[in-house]
Every structure is written in C-alpha cells, then in structure tokens.
Amino acid sequence: MAQVAGDLNRLISHDPSEEWPASIEIVCYWNTPKKPKGRRRSIELDADQFFGRGRFGAPMSGEQLIGMVERLRKQGPKS
C-alpha cells in the first residue's frame, strides 16, 4: 500500500535568509536644549547573544533587554 503525502509536503517552502547582523545596539537619548537629538548612552550586543545563536542556547528574553535599558537609564547620558 502506497503512503499518502501529508498536506505539508505539498506546500512551497522558502529557505529563510541566512544573513545575520554582526551586532545589535541599544541606544537611549536624553533631550537637551543644545543638541537637537540630545545626549546618548548605548550598549552594543553580540548578535549571537541577541538571537541565541552559536554558544548562546536561546534568544535574549524581553526581561533581559528591559534590564539593559533600565541600566542605561540609571547611568544617564554621557557627559
């Protein structure tokens, strides 16, 4: 008896892009009267850490990202 192919076998599949950014930057801006875009502080993350690739087992959680933004906020803008 021949096996019948399932519905998923009939779908056209497209390979996802394998292009990944090298890094992710989280930037906080503080408005100041002298600078139109304000002063800033940032943190750069390795893309593997953000997306959960390589030595990292899972993508970053929202809680971890919020913690980083909170840390930047508490540090304030660079002088």
N, CA, C and O atoms as a MOPAC input file, in Angstrom:
PM7 MOZYME 1SCF
protein

 N      0.83500 1    -1.18300 1     0.00000 1
 C      0.00000 1     0.00000 1     0.00000 1
 C      0.88300 1     1.25000 1     0.00000 1
 O      1.80200 1     1.34900 1     0.81200 1
 N      0.62300 1     2.19300 1    -0.88300 1
 C      1.40100 1     3.41500 1    -1.00500 1
 C      1.02200 1     4.39500 1     0.10500 1
 O     -0.14400 1     4.50600 1     0.48400 1
 N      2.03000 1     5.10000 1     0.61500 1
 C      1.76300 1     6.10200 1     1.64000 1
 C      1.31700 1     7.39400 1     0.97600 1
 O      1.87300 1     7.80300 1    -0.04300 1
 N      0.32600 1     8.02400 1     1.55000 1
 C     -0.18900 1     9.28900 1     1.03600 1
 C      0.61800 1    10.41600 1     1.68200 1
 O      0.84200 1    10.42200 1     2.89200 1
 N      1.05100 1    11.37200 1     0.84700 1
 C      1.80200 1    12.51200 1     1.36600 1
 C      0.87000 1    13.42300 1     2.15800 1
 O     -0.28900 1    13.61300 1     1.78800 1
 N      1.37800 1    13.97700 1     3.23400 1
 C      0.59800 1    14.89900 1     4.05600 1
 C      0.46000 1    16.26600 1     3.39400 1
 O      1.13100 1    16.56100 1     2.40500 1
 N     -0.41200 1    17.08900 1     3.94900 1
 C     -0.65400 1    18.42400 1     3.40200 1
 C      0.60900 1    19.28600 1     3.38100 1
 O      0.81300 1    20.05900 1     2.44500 1
 N      1.46300 1    19.15800 1     4.41000 1
 C      2.66200 1    19.98900 1     4.47300 1
 C      3.64300 1    19.67400 1     3.35100 1
 O      4.42600 1    20.54100 1     2.96400 1
 N      3.61900 1    18.45800 1     2.82400 1
 C      4.51700 1    18.10300 1     1.72800 1
 C      4.15600 1    18.82300 1     0.43500 1
 O      4.99300 1    18.92800 1    -0.46200 1
 N      2.95700 1    19.30900 1     0.32600 1
 C      2.52200 1    19.98900 1    -0.90000 1
 C      2.77000 1    21.49300 1    -0.86300 1
 O      2.59300 1    22.17200 1    -1.87500 1
 N      3.17400 1    22.01600 1     0.27600 1
 C      3.42700 1    23.45100 1     0.39600 1
 C      4.74500 1    23.82500 1    -0.26000 1
 O      5.70300 1    23.05200 1    -0.24900 1
 N      4.77900 1    25.01300 1    -0.82700 1
 C      6.03100 1    25.54500 1    -1.35100 1
 C      6.77100 1    26.15100 1    -0.17000 1
 O      6.22700 1    26.99100 1     0.54700 1
 N      7.99700 1    25.72800 1     0.02700 1
 C      8.75800 1    26.28000 1     1.15500 1
 C      9.88300 1    27.15400 1     0.62800 1
 O     10.48200 1    26.86500 1    -0.40800 1
 N     10.15400 1    28.20400 1     1.34200 1
 C     11.22500 1    29.12700 1     1.00300 1
 C     12.23200 1    29.08700 1     2.13500 1
 O     11.87300 1    29.16600 1     3.31000 1
 N     13.47800 1    28.96500 1     1.77000 1
 C     14.51700 1    28.97300 1     2.79400 1
 C     14.62900 1    30.37200 1     3.37000 1
 O     14.66600 1    31.34900 1     2.62300 1
 N     14.68300 1    30.48100 1     4.70100 1
 C     14.85000 1    31.80900 1     5.30500 1
 C     16.24600 1    32.34600 1     5.00100 1
 O     17.18300 1    31.58300 1     4.76500 1
 N     16.36300 1    33.63300 1     5.01300 1
 C     17.64700 1    34.27100 1     4.77500 1
 C     18.62900 1    33.85500 1     5.85500 1
 O     18.27100 1    33.77400 1     7.03100 1
 N     19.83500 1    33.59700 1     5.46700 1
 C     20.88200 1    33.24000 1     6.42600 1
 C     21.76800 1    34.43800 1     6.75800 1
 O     22.82700 1    34.28100 1     7.36600 1
 N     21.33900 1    35.62200 1     6.36400 1
 C     22.10900 1    36.81400 1     6.68300 1
 C     21.72400 1    37.30000 1     8.07400 1
 O     20.54300 1    37.47600 1     8.37500 1
 N     22.72000 1    37.51300 1     8.91200 1
 C     22.50600 1    37.96900 1    10.28300 1
 C     23.35500 1    39.20200 1    10.51800 1
 O     24.47400 1    39.28300 1    10.00900 1
 N     22.85000 1    40.16600 1    11.27800 1
 C     23.68800 1    41.31600 1    11.61300 1
 C     24.84100 1    40.87200 1    12.51300 1
 O     24.75500 1    39.84900 1    13.19300 1
 N     25.90500 1    41.64500 1    12.50700 1
 C     27.06700 1    41.33300 1    13.34100 1
 C     26.84300 1    41.74700 1    14.79000 1
 O     27.34600 1    41.10500 1    15.71200 1
 N     26.08100 1    42.82800 1    14.98400 1
 C     25.83600 1    43.29800 1    16.34500 1
 C     24.50900 1    44.04600 1    16.40500 1
 O     23.95400 1    44.46000 1    15.38700 1
 N     24.02500 1    44.20500 1    17.62700 1
 C     22.78900 1    44.93700 1    17.91400 1
 C     23.16800 1    46.04400 1    18.89600 1
 O     23.90200 1    45.80400 1    19.85500 1
 N     22.66800 1    47.24800 1    18.65700 1
 C     22.96700 1    48.35600 1    19.55300 1
 C     21.67300 1    48.88000 1    20.16400 1
 O     20.70500 1    49.15500 1    19.45500 1
 N     21.66900 1    49.01300 1    21.47800 1
 C     20.54800 1    49.61300 1    22.19500 1
 C     20.99400 1    51.01900 1    22.57000 1
 O     22.02300 1    51.19700 1    23.22100 1
 N     20.21700 1    52.01900 1    22.15600 1
 C     20.59900 1    53.41100 1    22.36200 1
 C     19.49000 1    54.14100 1    23.10600 1
 O     18.31200 1    54.00600 1    22.77400 1
 N     19.87500 1    54.91000 1    24.10900 1
 C     18.94700 1    55.78400 1    24.83900 1
 C     19.38100 1    57.22600 1    24.59600 1
 O     20.56900 1    57.54400 1    24.66300 1
 N     18.41200 1    58.09600 1    24.31500 1
 C     18.67000 1    59.52100 1    24.08400 1
 C     18.00200 1    60.34900 1    25.16900 1
 O     16.89200 1    60.04300 1    25.60300 1
 N     18.69100 1    61.40300 1    25.60500 1
 C     18.12500 1    62.37200 1    26.53400 1
 C     18.05400 1    63.69800 1    25.80100 1
 O     19.04500 1    64.13300 1    25.21500 1
 N     16.90700 1    64.34300 1    25.82300 1
 C     16.73800 1    65.62700 1    25.15800 1
 C     17.47300 1    66.71200 1    25.92600 1
 O     17.42100 1    66.76900 1    27.15400 1
 N     18.15900 1    67.57100 1    25.18100 1
 C     18.82200 1    68.73200 1    25.76300 1
 C     18.56800 1    69.92000 1    24.83900 1
 O     18.40500 1    69.73700 1    23.63300 1
 N     18.53100 1    71.11000 1    25.37900 1
 C     18.27100 1    72.28400 1    24.54400 1
 C     19.39100 1    72.54400 1    23.53800 1
 O     19.12800 1    73.09000 1    22.46700 1
 N     20.62200 1    72.17300 1    23.85000 1
 C     21.76100 1    72.49200 1    22.97800 1
 C     21.92400 1    71.51300 1    21.81800 1
 O     22.45500 1    71.88500 1    20.77100 1
 N     21.48200 1    70.28500 1    21.98400 1
 C     21.63600 1    69.28100 1    20.92300 1
 C     20.26300 1    68.81900 1    20.47000 1
 O     19.45000 1    68.39900 1    21.29400 1
 N     19.98800 1    68.89000 1    19.15900 1
 C     18.64600 1    68.52500 1    18.67700 1
 C     18.27600 1    67.07100 1    18.96800 1
 O     17.12300 1    66.77400 1    19.28100 1
 N     19.24200 1    66.17400 1    18.86800 1
 C     18.93600 1    64.77900 1    19.12900 1
 C     19.22500 1    64.40900 1    20.58400 1
 O     18.90400 1    63.30500 1    21.02300 1
 N     19.81900 1    65.31600 1    21.31500 1
 C     20.08000 1    65.06800 1    22.72400 1
 C     21.36400 1    64.30000 1    22.95000 1
 O     22.10400 1    63.98400 1    22.01800 1
 N     21.60300 1    64.01400 1    24.20800 1
 C     22.76600 1    63.21500 1    24.57300 1
 C     22.35800 1    61.76200 1    24.62400 1
 O     21.17700 1    61.44400 1    24.76300 1
 N     23.32600 1    60.88800 1    24.51400 1
 C     23.00300 1    59.47000 1    24.41300 1
 C     23.95300 1    58.59300 1    25.20100 1
 O     25.05700 1    58.99000 1    25.57300 1
 N     23.47800 1    57.39500 1    25.43600 1
 C     24.28800 1    56.31500 1    26.01200 1
 C     23.82700 1    55.05100 1    25.30600 1
 O     22.63700 1    54.87900 1    25.03800 1
 N     24.76400 1    54.17200 1    25.00800 1
 C     24.39600 1    52.96300 1    24.27200 1
 C     25.15800 1    51.75100 1    24.78200 1
 O     26.15400 1    51.86400 1    25.49600 1
 N     24.65800 1    50.59800 1    24.39400 1
 C     25.32200 1    49.33700 1    24.68400 1
 C     25.23100 1    48.49200 1    23.41700 1
 O     24.18600 1    48.43000 1    22.77100 1
 N     26.33300 1    47.85000 1    23.07700 1
 C     26.37400 1    47.01200 1    21.88600 1
 C     26.38500 1    45.54600 1    22.31000 1
 O     27.14700 1    45.13900 1    23.18700 1
 N     25.52300 1    44.76700 1    21.66700 1
 C     25.41400 1    43.34200 1    21.96600 1
 C     25.90600 1    42.53300 1    20.77900 1
 O     25.72500 1    42.92600 1    19.62600 1
 N     26.51100 1    41.43100 1    21.06300 1
 C     26.86300 1    40.49100 1    20.01300 1
 C     25.57200 1    39.91900 1    19.45100 1
 O     24.68400 1    39.53800 1    20.21300 1
 N     25.45400 1    39.85400 1    18.13300 1
 C     24.21600 1    39.36500 1    17.51700 1
 C     23.91200 1    37.93200 1    17.93700 1
 O     22.74400 1    37.57000 1    18.08000 1
 N     24.94200 1    37.11100 1    18.13800 1
 C     24.70400 1    35.74100 1    18.58900 1
 C     24.00200 1    35.72000 1    19.94300 1
 O     23.12800 1    34.88500 1    20.18100 1
 N     24.38300 1    36.63300 1    20.82300 1
 C     23.72200 1    36.71800 1    22.13200 1
 C     22.26300 1    37.12400 1    21.96400 1
 O     21.37900 1    36.53900 1    22.59000 1
 N     22.00600 1    38.12800 1    21.11900 1
 C     20.64900 1    38.62900 1    20.92000 1
 C     19.74400 1    37.57100 1    20.29900 1
 O     18.62100 1    37.36300 1    20.75900 1
 N     20.23400 1    36.89900 1    19.24700 1
 C     19.41700 1    35.93100 1    18.51500 1
 C     19.49700 1    34.51100 1    19.06500 1
 O     18.74600 1    33.64000 1    18.62800 1
 N     20.39600 1    34.26600 1    20.01500 1
 C     20.50600 1    32.93000 1    20.58900 1
 C     21.21500 1    31.94300 1    19.68100 1
 O     20.83200 1    30.77500 1    19.61200 1
 N     22.23800 1    32.40000 1    18.98800 1
 C     22.98500 1    31.53200 1    18.08500 1
 C     24.35000 1    31.21600 1    18.69300 1
 O     24.72600 1    31.77900 1    19.72100 1
 N     25.08300 1    30.31400 1    18.05100 1
 C     26.43400 1    29.99900 1    18.50000 1
 C     26.45700 1    29.42400 1    19.90200 1
 O     25.75800 1    28.45300 1    20.19400 1
 N     27.25400 1    30.01900 1    20.76400 1
 C     27.40100 1    29.49800 1    22.13300 1
 C     26.21200 1    29.82300 1    23.03700 1
 O     26.13100 1    29.32900 1    24.16200 1
 N     25.28900 1    30.65300 1    22.54400 1
 C     24.10600 1    31.00600 1    23.32900 1
 C     22.97100 1    30.06000 1    22.95800 1
 O     22.71100 1    29.83900 1    21.77500 1
 N     22.30500 1    29.50900 1    23.94000 1
 C     21.29400 1    28.49900 1    23.69100 1
 C     19.92500 1    29.02400 1    23.31600 1
 O     19.11700 1    28.28500 1    22.75400 1
 N     19.64500 1    30.28400 1    23.61300 1
 C     18.31200 1    30.82400 1    23.34700 1
 C     18.42100 1    32.32700 1    23.12400 1
 O     19.34700 1    32.96400 1    23.62500 1
 N     17.47700 1    32.89500 1    22.37200 1
 C     17.47900 1    34.35400 1    22.18700 1
 C     17.28800 1    35.06800 1    23.51800 1
 O     16.77400 1    34.50000 1    24.48200 1
 N     17.71000 1    36.31000 1    23.54600 1
 C     17.53800 1    37.11200 1    24.76300 1
 C     16.05500 1    37.27900 1    25.05600 1
 O     15.23900 1    37.41700 1    24.14500 1
 N     15.72800 1    37.26500 1    26.31200 1
 C     14.34100 1    37.47400 1    26.71100 1
 C     14.05200 1    38.97100 1    26.78800 1
 O     14.96700 1    39.78900 1    26.88400 1
 N     12.79400 1    39.30500 1    26.74500 1
 C     12.38500 1    40.69500 1    26.90300 1
 C     12.82000 1    41.25200 1    28.25200 1
 O     13.15400 1    42.43100 1    28.36700 1
 N     12.81300 1    40.40900 1    29.25800 1
 C     13.22800 1    40.83400 1    30.59900 1
 C     14.70200 1    41.25400 1    30.60300 1
 O     15.06500 1    42.23600 1    31.25000 1
 N     15.54500 1    40.51800 1    29.88700 1
 C     16.95800 1    40.87400 1    29.80800 1
 C     17.14900 1    42.20100 1    29.07800 1
 O     17.95700 1    43.02800 1    29.50200 1
 N     16.41800 1    42.41300 1    27.99000 1
 C     16.51800 1    43.67300 1    27.24700 1
 C     16.04000 1    44.85100 1    28.08700 1
 O     16.67100 1    45.90800 1    28.09600 1
 N     14.93600 1    44.67000 1    28.78600 1
 C     14.42200 1    45.73700 1    29.64800 1
 C     15.44100 1    46.06600 1    30.73000 1
 O     15.62800 1    47.23400 1    31.07000 1
 N     16.09600 1    45.05400 1    31.27000 1
 C     17.13100 1    45.27100 1    32.27900 1
 C     18.28400 1    46.10500 1    31.73800 1
 O     18.81300 1    46.96400 1    32.44300 1
 N     18.67300 1    45.86000 1    30.49900 1
 C     19.75200 1    46.64200 1    29.88700 1
 C     19.34400 1    48.09000 1    29.67600 1
 O     20.13300 1    48.99900 1    29.93000 1
 N     18.11300 1    48.31400 1    29.21100 1
 C     17.61600 1    49.67800 1    29.02000 1
 C     17.53300 1    50.38900 1    30.36800 1
 O     17.87500 1    51.56700 1    30.47300 1
 N     17.08500 1    49.68700 1    31.38600 1
 C     16.99100 1    50.28400 1    32.73200 1
 C     18.38300 1    50.66600 1    33.24500 1
 O     18.55100 1    51.71900 1    33.85900 1
 N     19.36600 1    49.82100 1    32.99500 1
 C     20.73800 1    50.11700 1    33.40700 1
 C     21.25400 1    51.37100 1    32.69500 1
 O     21.88800 1    52.22200 1    33.31900 1
 N     20.98400 1    51.48500 1    31.39200 1
 C     21.38400 1    52.68500 1    30.65000 1
 C     20.69200 1    53.92100 1    31.21000 1
 O     21.31100 1    54.97600 1    31.35100 1
 N     19.41400 1    53.78900 1    31.52500 1
 C     18.65000 1    54.91700 1    32.07000 1
 C     19.24300 1    55.38900 1    33.38500 1
 O     19.38300 1    56.59100 1    33.61100 1
 N     19.59100 1    54.44800 1    34.25400 1
 C     20.15000 1    54.80400 1    35.56900 1
 C     21.52800 1    55.42700 1    35.44700 1
 O     21.88900 1    56.28900 1    36.24900 1
 N     22.30500 1    55.00600 1    34.45600 1
 C     23.63200 1    55.59200 1    34.25000 1
 C     23.53900 1    57.01700 1    33.72100 1
 O     24.43500 1    57.83200 1    33.94300 1
 N     22.45400 1    57.30900 1    33.02400 1
 C     22.27400 1    58.64900 1    32.46100 1
 C     23.11500 1    58.85000 1    31.21800 1
 O     23.88600 1    57.97200 1    30.83200 1
 N     22.96400 1    60.01000 1    30.59100 1
 C     23.69800 1    60.27300 1    29.35400 1
 C     25.18700 1    60.49500 1    29.63900 1
 O     25.58000 1    60.87500 1    30.74200 1
 N     26.00000 1    60.24600 1    28.60600 1
 C     27.42900 1    60.52900 1    28.73400 1
 C     27.61000 1    62.02800 1    28.76400 1
 O     26.89500 1    62.76200 1    28.08200 1
 N     28.55100 1    62.47500 1    29.53900 1
 C     28.81000 1    63.92600 1    29.65900 1
 C     29.44400 1    64.48400 1    28.43900 1
 O     29.72400 1    65.68100 1    28.38100 1

